[in-house]
Amino acid sequence: MARGGRHGRKGKRGGGKMGQYRSNTGRDTRTDAYSTAARENALFFETYRGLEILSEGELKEMWAALKTDLPNSFRFTSSSQSALDACRVLKEEYIPAIAETEFNGEPVTPPQPVAFYPDELAWDIKIPKAVVRKHKPFAAFQKFLVAETGAGNISRQEVVSMIPPLMLGVKPGMVVLDMCAAPGSKSAQLAEMIHGEEEERVRKVASGTPEVAELAKQDGYDDDGRSSGLLIANDSDYKRAYMLTHQLKRLNLPNVIVTNNDASIYPSIELPQESGARGQLKYDRILADVPCSGDGTARKNLSLWEKWNPRDAIGLHKLQRRILIRALELLKVGGRMVYSTCSMNPIENEAVIASAIEQIGGTSKVQIVDCSADLPLLKRKPGLTTWKAFDRTQASQDTPSEPIFFETYEDFQNHKANILATESNRKIADITPEMFPPASSGEDRVPLERCMRVYPHQQDTGGFFIVVLEKLAPFKAAPAPGKRAEISKAKRALEEDTDESSKRAKTDTDNVAEANGTVAAEETPLAPLVEVEEHTVNDGDVDTVPATMSTEFDDEVDGGIAIPVETPEEPERVERKRRTNEPKAEVFKFLDPNHEAINEVFNFYRIESPFPRDRFLVRNEDGKASKAIYYASALAKHILTTMEGTTLKFVHGGIKMFVRHDTKHAQSCNWRVQTEGIAILQPWCKDRVVVCKEKHIFHHLLTDMFPIFNKDQEDKLGELWPQLQELTPGCCFLVLQPDKSAKDPFTSRMVLPLWRNPGSLNLMCSKDDRYEMLLRMYNDANPAIVDHTQRPRPDQGKKEQEEVVDEKPEIKDEDVMGIDDKKKQSEEKVEASTDKVEPEPLQEKEADAPAEAMEVDSKKE
Ligand SMILES: C[S@@+](CC[C@H](N)C(=O)[O-])C[C@H]1O[C@@H](n2cnc3c(N)ncnc32)[C@H](O)[C@@H]1O
């Protein structure tokens, strides 16, 4: 596990990616007390008033809501049984306790389930974050939140940010792309949906009768009970892509890949087709939660009050449209995508949707899905069908802070001409015709009212824009509007063919078009006249990957202005230039199914067929099984191998299933199992399974590290004693089995790795995981954990003591970290999981090192 952290962080001063969180004086504003920051910005307010998208009364309500603290909210991991247990603990223990407490003499409102979120899995805390952190009665609750977040059972996530994944309707078996995914709260939601009830299905297939097995293979679980789906989560900012990895790794899913590419030119993935012909991967679902000006996040991103500027949206519109068009190209016919922003500005929202639909050939190619019946308890407003474009550039320089509105593009052109006539060097916004409402009507009309707008005052959240699009037919995107005008001009010039300069114009234009594809480059014909101010929103920075990928189209092609585009026969092997400090590309080398290490683990744990032998990989250049063996799903394996060395840049893929542990016991195995992959592996293992049904026995294993294993401990170990006596030394699976006939039964099933030494035992999990389980399962907030290898044992002979310590397996970083480190890390993850809060970048050392090296480093620490 990579260690992020505040320690050793080399934060940038001033602008850069952190720019949006700095005040004009360069101070980081993220930790400012909510109450001390001024929440006023006349330009921001007057712009929204002048836009007339809300009545005067509602505008005031929205403004008042924007000025208050954002409630804290979190979500339980839907795919994990221990998360569902944690949710029950919240309801049965913490909520009643909080309901009894008071703050400043008033009763406290306990956390409430988010009304629109299914199964009461999302919760809202109306008590301000600062109060929860500092007020004593909430200390236990805070501890619970931190422990469960660290364990991957809870994700802190803003309520509005939970909407796009819910609207996508992802199911197990689906192939999903999250194009702008960091820091990853929505990706985590999507990954959980793909995972579904995989663990239960796997158990049925592995143990059941043929009928049960058949049943368990259906509904997307057709990989012997495992979900055959895949999530590719991408972000163009490589540091944020590593933060994304951090967030997703907590879920322990083998069908997740993280990439680091520019979404607007996201590479196509080659797939072998059954017929033997080549095909390209098309996605069932795509999320384009694009970089935006983020004015819906003003309740938590306080620097917005200081910096809000209409140019941020204007500067991002084209990138947003390019990302959306690329998403639609990559979508399956019949597939659905969500385009979303945390901005309320129509230029980043409805204008992007309308112009993109026009560019790809209209509503016969893609439709806006009517979602009015979905999530009925979500309060929302329809998308805008008419709006004005706006800027702050007044004709006179004396009134620079007042917004100026344009009903039509001609209005804007006149305004610009007036200004430039007197002051040719004034900076004017790059407003383009696509930023205005579409003129189409009748059958071609784009039903923009089907888009969804969520305003902060409606249900005490941030602001958000969401639209669900369904691809109806393959299309060939027309060139971007500016490019189209340029090409027409060049074509006219060619037709006239009067002088040399027109020929040059044609040649230049075609060269640019060929090099960039239809959507890779856009310049309006007006561009040379207009200078755009640098906008402050850095999420919109485009990755500087050269536009070498062609934007290939679906097999059937129609209409549009065709620009010669070369569709590559196979993925291009283009060496992508590494930026300074950028880590080397991660490596994924799959092992031969008959590799010695694979044979060893299959024999030792008696892993039964049909558990696949050909999906194991290592993460080093040599392809040697030296430290860890990972496992990836079938599709993940295909993509990691076929796209190796192409422009698709991988950051993460696969889960760690076995870790090397050299043992001197001849009958043992040199590979121990890891918790990451244990739930899908164990049901296929017919050996080395130890079942525990009594909670008090497990408590002993949690509080004692390396408890002695001898006859004197027989009573303490109860049902485990005879089972463990039968086992040769080495790793085994400890299955916690709910059984009503037990005195003290478990509420749900869980599997953990256990190490059986000749003279001791050890549960193979970190101290922090022990603390989390003690809190969740035994409500024990301050347990004492004893490490018996650190204690003198007068009752043992020298040889016995040596045996205990000698076989103490190496546990990697998660075990090496102390509770304080892990707590800090969990708190950082909590921050990172919210939408617009810039996560702490990984330490440079980590960012530079491949995954395995990171672990070694952190262990040395
Ligand atoms: C609004 S944030 C996404 C939040 C994320 N979906 C979540 O739920 O945590 C936008 C992200 O887009 C990334 N980004 C900016 N330009 C991009 C591009 N051209 N391609 C891909 N990602 C981009 C930024 O680095 C940023 O992480």
The ligand as an SDF file (V2000), in Angstrom:
LIG
                    3D

 27 29  0  0  0  0  0  0  0  0999 V2000
  -14.1910   17.1870  -11.1270 C   0  0  0  0  0  0  0  0  0  0  0  0
  -12.7150   16.3300  -11.0120 S   0  0  0  0  0  0  0  0  0  0  0  0
  -13.2840   14.6700  -10.9970 C   0  0  0  0  0  0  0  0  0  0  0  0
  -13.8000   14.1810   -9.6910 C   0  0  0  0  0  0  0  0  0  0  0  0
  -13.9820   12.6940   -9.6610 C   0  0  0  0  0  0  0  0  0  0  0  0
  -14.8760   12.2380  -10.6960 N   0  0  0  0  0  0  0  0  0  0  0  0
  -14.4520   12.1660   -8.3240 C   0  0  0  0  0  0  0  0  0  0  0  0
  -15.6130   11.8280   -8.1850 O   0  0  0  0  0  0  0  0  0  0  0  0
  -13.6620   12.0550   -7.4040 O   0  0  0  0  0  0  0  0  0  0  0  0
  -12.0350   16.4560  -12.6040 C   0  0  0  0  0  0  0  0  0  0  0  0
  -10.7940   15.6360  -12.8220 C   0  0  0  0  0  0  0  0  0  0  0  0
  -10.4800   15.7120  -14.2140 O   0  0  0  0  0  0  0  0  0  0  0  0
   -9.0890   15.6410  -14.3600 C   0  0  0  0  0  0  0  0  0  0  0  0
   -8.7990   16.1470  -15.7150 N   0  0  0  0  0  0  0  0  0  0  0  0
   -8.5850   17.4090  -16.1450 C   0  0  0  0  0  0  0  0  0  0  0  0
   -8.3890   17.4290  -17.4750 N   0  0  0  0  0  0  0  0  0  0  0  0
   -8.4840   16.1470  -17.9010 C   0  0  0  0  0  0  0  0  0  0  0  0
   -8.3620   15.5160  -19.1760 C   0  0  0  0  0  0  0  0  0  0  0  0
   -8.1110   16.1940  -20.2720 N   0  0  0  0  0  0  0  0  0  0  0  0
   -8.4760   14.1720  -19.2150 N   0  0  0  0  0  0  0  0  0  0  0  0
   -8.7160   13.4480  -18.0960 C   0  0  0  0  0  0  0  0  0  0  0  0
   -8.8370   13.9970  -16.8770 N   0  0  0  0  0  0  0  0  0  0  0  0
   -8.7400   15.3360  -16.7870 C   0  0  0  0  0  0  0  0  0  0  0  0
   -8.5530   16.4580  -13.2190 C   0  0  0  0  0  0  0  0  0  0  0  0
   -7.2350   16.0750  -12.9010 O   0  0  0  0  0  0  0  0  0  0  0  0
   -9.5510   16.1190  -12.1000 C   0  0  0  0  0  0  0  0  0  0  0  0
   -9.0430   15.0950  -11.2980 O   0  0  0  0  0  0  0  0  0  0  0  0
  1  2  1  0
  2  3  1  0
  2 10  1  0
  3  4  1  0
  4  5  1  0
  5  6  1  0
  5  7  1  0
  7  8  2  0
  7  9  1  0
 10 11  1  0
 11 12  1  0
 11 26  1  0
 12 13  1  0
 13 14  1  0
 13 24  1  0
 14 15  1  0
 14 23  1  0
 15 16  2  0
 16 17  1  0
 17 18  1  0
 17 23  2  0
 18 19  1  0
 18 20  2  0
 20 21  1  0
 21 22  2  0
 22 23  1  0
 24 25  1  0
 24 26  1  0
 26 27  1  0
M  CHG  2   2   1   9  -1
M  END
$$$$
